[in-house]
Amino acid sequence: MADAQTTMVGNCTRDPELRFTASGMQVTKMGLAVNYRRQDKQSGEMIEEASFVDVTCFGQMAENVAETCTKGSRVLVTGRLSVRTYEKRDGGTGVSVEVVADEIGPSLRWATAQITRNERREGGYDSGQGGASAPRAQPSAAPAAGYDTDEEPF
């Protein structure tokens, strides 16, 4: 089944929770409230509806989100929808909708933000590939064998 890509703008319903998997991967979960206002054609009254969605992100982004976002923060989330069914305690079936985030950023509609770029870290998560990225080779201080320091090795 193809991924259902989505972009949402809403408010964090709780502070993000940063956890780590057994392998050390960072995982952050947070709630997002997405509000929708419309006018009732019959009465002319404004009706406000809210949808509540769980958001999960991985890797360095998970740490950045946990450090940056707080309850009430207005954010933009882009990612794929993940819908799961589960068995409730009463024996019924429930449905859980979650967004696995590719990108999360501040909404600048009613606020400003100061961006601080982090150094890229090893073992990060490459959400475009759907899993953890392969470890990157460390740059070597010494030139590769057979090359002069003034000669490029390619």
GUBA-781434 format. One line per 5 residues: their letters; for each residue x, y, z of N, C-alpha, C. Coordinates in nm, 4 decimals, padded with zeros to 6 digits, m for minus. Example, Ala and Ser with C-alpha at 12.3 -4.5 7.8 and 13.67 -1.06 7.14 Angstrom:
<sites>
AS	01.3190/m00.5690/00.7800/01.2300/m00.4500/00.7800/01.3200/m00.3300/00.7800 | 01.2850/m00.2250/00.7080/01.3670/m00.1060/00.7140/01.2900/00.0030/00.7870
</sites>
This chain:
<sites>
MADAQ	00.0837/m00.1171/00.0000/00.0000/00.0000/00.0000/00.0885/00.1239/00.0000 | 00.0551/00.2223/m00.0776/00.1328/00.3454/m00.0868/00.1164/00.4269/00.0409 | 00.2198/00.5013/00.0744/00.2138/00.5886/00.1915/00.1152/00.7006/00.1675 | 00.0418/00.7368/00.2704/m00.0508/00.8494/00.2643/00.0212/00.9695/00.3240 | 00.0761/01.0556/00.2387/00.1490/01.1735/00.2833/00.0507/01.2813/00.3281
TTMVG	00.0874/01.3542/00.4327/00.0014/01.4596/00.4829/00.0848/01.5729/00.5406 | 00.0253/01.6913/00.5407/00.0833/01.8065/00.6077/m00.0242/01.8644/00.6973 | 00.0105/01.8868/00.8232/m00.0851/01.9386/00.9205/m00.0239/02.0574/00.9939 | m00.1109/02.1501/01.0325/m00.0699/02.2622/01.1169/m00.1594/02.2579/01.2387 | m00.0991/02.2598/01.3558/m00.1789/02.2536/01.4773/m00.0974/02.2874/01.5998
NCTRD	m00.1593/02.2690/01.7158/m00.0948/02.2990/01.8432/m00.0602/02.1702/01.9163 | 00.0569/02.1680/01.9800/00.0973/02.0529/02.0609/00.0040/02.0430/02.1809 | m00.0508/01.9250/02.2030/m00.1437/01.9066/02.3141/m00.0727/01.8662/02.4426 | 00.0523/01.8287/02.4321/00.1329/01.7931/02.5494/00.2801/01.8122/02.5140 | 00.3632/01.8219/02.6150/00.5067/01.8305/02.5899/00.5536/01.7021/02.5222
PELRF	00.6427/01.7128/02.4229/00.6946/01.5923/02.3567/00.7691/01.5034/02.4559 | 00.7562/01.3726/02.4371/00.8224/01.2744/02.5231/00.9335/01.2069/02.4440 | 01.0587/01.2289/02.4868/01.1751/01.1684/02.4214/01.2089/01.0373/02.4909 | 01.2215/00.9316/02.4104/01.2617/00.8008/02.4605/01.3662/00.7439/02.3662 | 01.4229/00.6307/02.4058/01.5243/00.5653/02.3244/01.4881/00.4184/02.3083
TASGM	01.5089/00.3662/02.1870/01.4853/00.2245/02.1631/01.6009/00.1450/02.2236 | 01.5891/00.0128/02.2250/01.6951/m00.0727/02.2782/01.8257/m00.0532/02.2011 | 01.8158/m00.0184/02.0729/01.9358/00.0021/01.9921/01.9915/00.1442/02.0047 | 01.9233/00.2301/02.0811/01.9736/00.3663/02.1018/01.9109/00.4715/02.0120 | 01.8164/00.4328/01.9264/01.7498/00.5283/01.8372/01.6589/00.6197/01.9190
QVTKM	01.6654/00.7505/01.8912/01.5798/00.8472/01.9585/01.4395/00.8419/01.8993 | 01.3371/00.8472/01.9854/01.1974/00.8474/01.9424/01.1237/00.9506/02.0267 | 01.0526/01.0417/01.9615/00.9711/01.1389/02.0333/00.8271/01.1236/01.9888 | 00.7371/01.1261/02.0860/00.5931/01.1232/02.0589/00.5320/01.2483/02.1182 | 00.4355/01.3047/02.0457/00.3620/01.4206/02.0950/00.2226/01.4184/02.0352
GLAVN	00.1333/01.4946/02.0934/m00.0023/01.5065/02.0429/m00.0175/01.6364/01.9661 | m00.1023/01.6361/01.8654/m00.1274/01.7543/01.7836/m00.2780/01.7740/01.7712 | m00.3241/01.8944/01.8007/m00.4646/01.9302/01.7831/m00.4748/02.0160/01.6579 | m00.5540/01.9708/01.5614/m00.5737/02.0432/01.4364/m00.7170/02.0963/01.4376 | m00.7307/02.2281/01.4379/m00.8626/02.2911/01.4459/m00.9136/02.3284/01.3076
YRRQD	m01.0444/02.3185/01.2926/m01.1090/02.3517/01.1657/m01.2330/02.4331/01.1982 | m01.2450/02.5505/01.1386/m01.3627/02.6356/01.1592/m01.4409/02.6442/01.0298 | m01.5713/02.6322/01.0451/m01.6582/02.6472/00.9283/m01.7880/02.7135/00.9729 | m01.8579/02.7690/00.8768/m01.9838/02.8357/00.9061/m02.0996/02.7433/00.8693 | m02.1916/02.7250/00.9631/m02.3109/02.6459/00.9377/m02.3996/02.7241/00.8411
KQSGE	m02.4335/02.6642/00.7273/m02.5112/02.7351/00.6249/m02.6536/02.7648/00.6713 | m02.7073/02.6818/00.7564/m02.8436/02.7020/00.8030/m02.8537/02.8182/00.9026 | m02.7683/02.8137/01.0059/m02.7790/02.9120/01.1141/m02.6825/03.0290/01.0991 | m02.5813/03.0133/01.0162/m02.4790/03.1175/01.0032/m02.3798/03.1150/01.1178 | m02.3965/03.0235/01.2123/m02.3105/03.0117/01.3290/m02.1763/02.9484/01.2907
MIEEA	m02.0670/02.9972/01.3532/m01.9353/02.9386/01.3307/m01.9221/02.8126/01.4154 | m01.8817/02.7065/01.3533/m01.8628/02.5785/01.4219/m01.7142/02.5463/01.4189 | m01.6600/02.5157/01.5339/m01.5187/02.4790/01.5423/m01.5075/02.3322/01.5794 | m01.4293/02.2611/01.5014/m01.4062/02.1192/01.5244/m01.2573/02.0982/01.5432 | m01.2218/01.9980/01.6199/m01.0806/01.9664/01.6417/m01.0575/01.8182/01.6172
SFVDV	m00.9447/01.7887/01.5561/m00.8998/01.6509/01.5393/m00.7708/01.6360/01.6188 | m00.7568/01.5238/01.6863/m00.6383/01.4992/01.7669/m00.5603/01.3842/01.7059 | m00.4324/01.4094/01.6804/m00.3478/01.3128/01.6115/m00.2181/01.2966/01.6899 | m00.1715/01.1738/01.7025/m00.0407/01.1490/01.7625/00.0654/01.1639/01.6546 | 00.1796/01.2202/01.6922/00.2912/01.2408/01.6000/00.4131/01.1715/01.6582
TCFGQ	00.4847/01.0966/01.5744/00.6064/01.0279/01.6154/00.7191/01.0697/01.5215 | 00.8354/01.0959/01.5784/00.9522/01.1257/01.4950/01.0742/01.0547/01.5527 | 01.1752/01.0380/01.4694/01.2913/00.9572/01.5038/01.4214/01.0339/01.4830 | 01.5280/00.9800/01.5415/01.6627/01.0296/01.5193/01.6865/01.1674/01.5776 | 01.7749/01.2413/01.5127/01.8103/01.3745/01.5600/01.6885/01.4662/01.5654
MAENV	01.5964/01.4500/01.4704/01.4753/01.5318/01.4730/01.3980/01.5085/01.6030 | 01.3964/01.3859/01.6530/01.3268/01.3559/01.7781/01.3855/01.4367/01.8931 | 01.5172/01.4448/01.8991/01.5820/01.5246/02.0043/01.5527/01.6728/01.9859 | 01.5586/01.7205/01.8619/01.5320/01.8618/01.8349/01.3895/01.8998/01.8730 | 01.2932/01.8140/01.8407/01.1532/01.8404/01.8732/01.1343/01.8429/02.0245
AETCT	01.1924/01.7448/02.0935/01.1783/01.7377/02.2395/01.2392/01.8606/02.3064 | 01.3464/01.9123/02.2500/01.4138/02.0296/02.3059/01.3421/02.1601/02.2717 | 01.2730/02.1639/02.1580/01.2160/02.2887/02.1068/01.0686/02.3071/02.1368 | 00.9889/02.2048/02.1160/00.8433/02.2182/02.1263/00.7955/02.1998/02.2694 | 00.6882/02.2682/02.3024/00.6225/02.2528/02.4320/00.4723/02.2502/02.4088
KGSRV	00.3986/02.2137/02.5124/00.2533/02.2141/02.5036/00.2074/02.3531/02.4595 | 00.1209/02.3576/02.3590/00.0700/02.4844/02.3067/00.1466/02.5391/02.1883 | 00.2669/02.4862/02.1602/00.3448/02.5329/02.0446/00.2680/02.5050/01.9165 | 00.2670/02.6024/01.8255/00.2018/02.5840/01.6955/00.3088/02.5354/01.5983 | 00.2847/02.4188/01.5383/00.3848/02.3564/01.4519/00.3238/02.3083/01.3212
LVTGR	00.4098/02.2921/01.2227/00.3752/02.2291/01.0954/00.4387/02.0910/01.0968 | 00.3622/01.9911/01.0578/00.4112/01.8538/01.0552/00.3843/01.7963/00.9167 | 00.4877/01.7406/00.8566/00.4740/01.6702/00.7294/00.5218/01.5279/00.7516 | 00.4433/01.4324/00.7039/00.4828/01.2935/00.7208/00.3818/01.2007/00.6575 | 00.3876/01.0755/00.7000/00.2950/00.9762/00.6447/00.1999/00.9296/00.7536
LSVRT	00.0761/00.9040/00.7123/m00.0239/00.8544/00.8047/m00.0023/00.7063/00.8311 | m00.0195/00.6694/00.9550/m00.0125/00.5303/00.9947/m00.1392/00.5013/01.0735 | m00.2228/00.4103/01.0229/m00.3490/00.3762/01.0878/m00.3378/00.2320/01.1362 | m00.3671/00.2138/01.2658/m00.3601/00.0801/01.3247/m00.4894/00.0497/01.3985 | m00.5249/m00.0755/01.4003/m00.6383/m00.1179/01.4816/m00.5828/m00.1935/01.6015
YEKRD	m00.6553/m00.1860/01.7114/m00.6134/m00.2555/01.8320/m00.7372/m00.3018/01.9084 | m00.7144/m00.3940/01.9985/m00.8253/m00.4455/02.0793/m00.8336/m00.3656/02.2085 | m00.9532/m00.3137/02.2361/m00.9764/m00.2371/02.3583/m00.9899/m00.3313/02.4777 | m00.9822/m00.2751/02.5964/m00.9958/m00.3551/02.7182/m01.1327/m00.4196/02.7283 | m01.2349/m00.3510/02.6757/m01.3710/m00.4059/02.6818/m01.3977/m00.5087/02.5715
GGTGV	m01.2947/m00.5405/02.4922/m01.3095/m00.6412/02.3874/m01.3398/m00.5843/02.2511 | m01.3758/m00.4559/02.2423/m01.4046/m00.3926/02.1145/m01.2773/m00.3618/02.0373 | m01.2947/m00.3095/01.9181/m01.1809/m00.2726/01.8342/m01.1694/m00.1218/01.8276 | m01.0488/m00.0724/01.8452/m01.0225/00.0706/01.8352/m00.9322/00.0999/01.7168 | m00.9299/00.2245/01.6753/m00.8459/00.2674/01.5640/m00.7556/00.3796/01.6126
SVEVV	m00.6276/00.3703/01.5807/m00.5296/00.4717/01.6182/m00.4719/00.5324/01.4911 | m00.4770/00.6663/01.4812/m00.4189/00.7363/01.3669/m00.2967/00.8117/01.4167 | m00.1871/00.7950/01.3465/m00.0608/00.8560/01.3864/00.0077/00.9115/01.2620 | 00.0821/01.0193/01.2788/00.1654/01.0713/01.1712/00.3102/01.0390/01.2069 | 00.3794/00.9686/01.1183/00.5226/00.9455/01.1330/00.5892/01.0598/01.0574
ADEIG	00.6478/01.1524/01.1325/00.6934/01.2796/01.0768/00.8215/01.2677/00.9959 | 00.8208/01.3365/00.8816/00.9420/01.3565/00.8025/01.0037/01.4918/00.8371 | 00.9180/01.5895/00.8654/00.9613/01.7254/00.8991/00.8675/01.7846/01.0024 | 00.9222/01.8610/01.0961/00.8433/01.9372/01.1925/00.9089/02.0738/01.2047 | 00.8279/02.1775/01.2000/00.8821/02.3119/01.2121/00.7838/02.4047/01.2806
PSLRW	00.8317/02.5189/01.3261/00.7421/02.6146/01.3913/00.6529/02.6836/01.2886 | 00.5313/02.7146/01.3287/00.4429/02.7947/01.2449/00.4772/02.9409/01.2714 | 00.4983/03.0160/01.1667/00.5352/03.1568/01.1811/00.4178/03.2495/01.1546 | 00.2976/03.1949/01.1552/00.1795/03.2772/01.1299/00.1583/03.3801/01.2403 | 00.1723/03.3398/01.3665/00.1511/03.4315/01.4786/00.2713/03.4361/01.5717
ATAQI	00.3878/03.3947/01.5243/00.5060/03.3927/01.6099/00.6307/03.4071/01.5255 | 00.7417/03.4311/01.5919/00.8718/03.4310/01.5262/00.9533/03.3178/01.5867 | 01.0586/03.2791/01.5202/01.1437/03.1717/01.5709/01.2887/03.2048/01.5429 | 01.3746/03.1629/01.6306/01.5186/03.1762/01.6124/01.5717/03.0379/01.5772 | 01.6325/03.0228/01.4612/01.6816/02.8934/01.4153/01.8275/02.8773/01.4552
TRNER	01.8593/02.7653/01.5175/01.9965/02.7308/01.5529/02.0284/02.5990/01.4853 | 02.1247/02.6007/01.3961/02.1595/02.4794/01.3220/02.2493/02.3915/01.4072 | 02.2133/02.2632/01.4188/02.2933/02.1659/01.4930/02.3945/02.1031/01.4001 | 02.5049/02.0591/01.4570/02.6026/01.9830/01.3802/02.5405/01.8482/01.3452 | 02.5692/01.7989/01.2278/02.5163/01.6685/01.1871/02.5850/01.5607/01.2693
REGGY	02.5061/01.4682/01.3223/02.5599/01.3636/01.4088/02.5547/01.2294/01.3398 | 02.6437/01.1403/01.3813/02.6480/01.0051/01.3260/02.5280/00.9248/01.3739 | 02.4883/00.8236/01.2943/02.3824/00.7333/01.3342/02.2455/00.7964/01.3314 | 02.2297/00.9034/01.2552/02.1011/00.9714/01.2477/01.9987/00.8900/01.1724 | 01.8799/00.9393/01.1680/01.7688/00.8706/01.1031/01.7429/00.9360/00.9699
DSGQG	01.7354/00.8560/00.8654/01.7066/00.9073/00.7324/01.5642/00.8668/00.6986 | 01.4663/00.9534/00.7314/01.3261/00.9168/00.7142/01.2893/00.8939/00.5685 | 01.3656/00.9472/00.4763/01.3357/00.9268/00.3353/01.3559/00.7824/00.2925 | 01.4353/00.7077/00.3690/01.4616/00.5686/00.3364/01.3765/00.4740/00.4185 | 01.3020/00.5285/00.5167/01.2137/00.4446/00.5946/01.2814/00.3707/00.7085
GASAP	01.4051/00.4038/00.7402/01.4729/00.3367/00.8497/01.6005/00.4087/00.8854 | 01.6770/00.3461/00.9687/01.8014/00.4084/01.0126/01.8998/00.4109/00.8974 | 01.9730/00.5179/00.8876/02.0705/00.5282/00.7804/02.1941/00.4483/00.8169 | 02.2672/00.4090/00.7169/02.3903/00.3359/00.7406/02.4929/00.4303/00.8024 | 02.5807/00.3768/00.8875/02.6822/00.4632/00.9460/02.7678/00.5249/00.8370
RAQPS	02.8004/00.6511/00.8545/02.8840/00.7199/00.7578/03.0299/00.7037/00.7962 | 03.1161/00.6961/00.6964/03.2596/00.6819/00.7205/03.3133/00.8103/00.7821 | 03.4020/00.7935/00.8792/03.4651/00.9089/00.9420/03.5723/00.9630/00.8484 | 03.5809/01.0973/00.8338/03.6869/01.1516/00.7510/03.8217/01.1237/00.8150 | 03.9160/01.0893/00.7335/04.0490/01.0569/00.7824/04.1374/01.1801/00.7762
AAPAA	04.2170/01.1992/00.8799/04.3091/01.3130/00.8828/04.4256/01.2885/00.7872 | 04.4627/01.1619/00.7711/04.5751/01.1288/00.6834/04.5233/01.1014/00.5429 | 04.5994/01.1380/00.4395/04.5549/01.1088/00.3030/04.5549/00.9587/00.2769 | 04.4720/00.9153/00.1828/04.4671/00.7744/00.1453/04.6022/00.7311/00.0914 | 04.6320/00.6038/00.1081/04.7610/00.5505/00.0650/04.7848/00.5777/m00.0835
GYDTD	04.9054/00.6198/m00.1173/04.9412/00.6427/m00.2562/04.9078/00.7827/m00.3066 | 04.8567/00.8705/m00.2227/04.8205/01.0047/m00.2652/04.9028/01.1080/m00.1901 | 04.9384/01.2101/m00.2610/05.0080/01.3241/m00.2010/04.9018/01.4114/m00.1346 | 04.9389/01.4873/m00.0332/04.8430/01.5714/00.0373/04.7854/01.6815/m00.0526 | 04.8539/01.7160/m00.1612/04.8043/01.8171/m00.2531/04.7191/01.7585/m00.3643
EEPF	04.7131/01.6266/m00.3716/04.6388/01.5601/m00.4779/04.5058/01.5097/m00.4220 | 04.3988/01.5325/m00.4970/04.2681/01.4851/m00.4521/04.2528/01.3369/m00.4844 | 04.1968/01.2575/m00.3929/04.1901/01.1117/m00.4107/04.0716/01.0644/m00.4940 | 04.0427/01.1313/m00.6076/03.9370/01.0811/m00.6945/03.9620/01.1208/m00.8358
</sites>
